[in-house]
Amino acid sequence: MEQLLQILTELHPDIDFENHTALIDDAVIDSFDIITIVGEISDVFDVEIPADKIVPENFNSASALYKLIKSLD
């Protein structure tokens, strides 16, 4: 989880990713951020996120994103 939080914090240092649960809904991250996040996750966690998993509910919080990563591991 720490590596994921580091990836997210590098994109937006001013956001509390541990507690924010509406990253997409509140427009904290956008489509460009998602592309960056997917690439970083691929490099750091050695998993590929399929296109059908790139949906708002998987990117609305760090915990949801981490759960997705673990399901692909």
Secondary structure, DSSP 4 states (H G I P E B T S, - for coil): -HHHHHHHHHH-TTS-TTT---TTTTTSS-HHHHHHHHHHHHHHH-----GGG-SHHHHSSHHHHHHHHHHH-
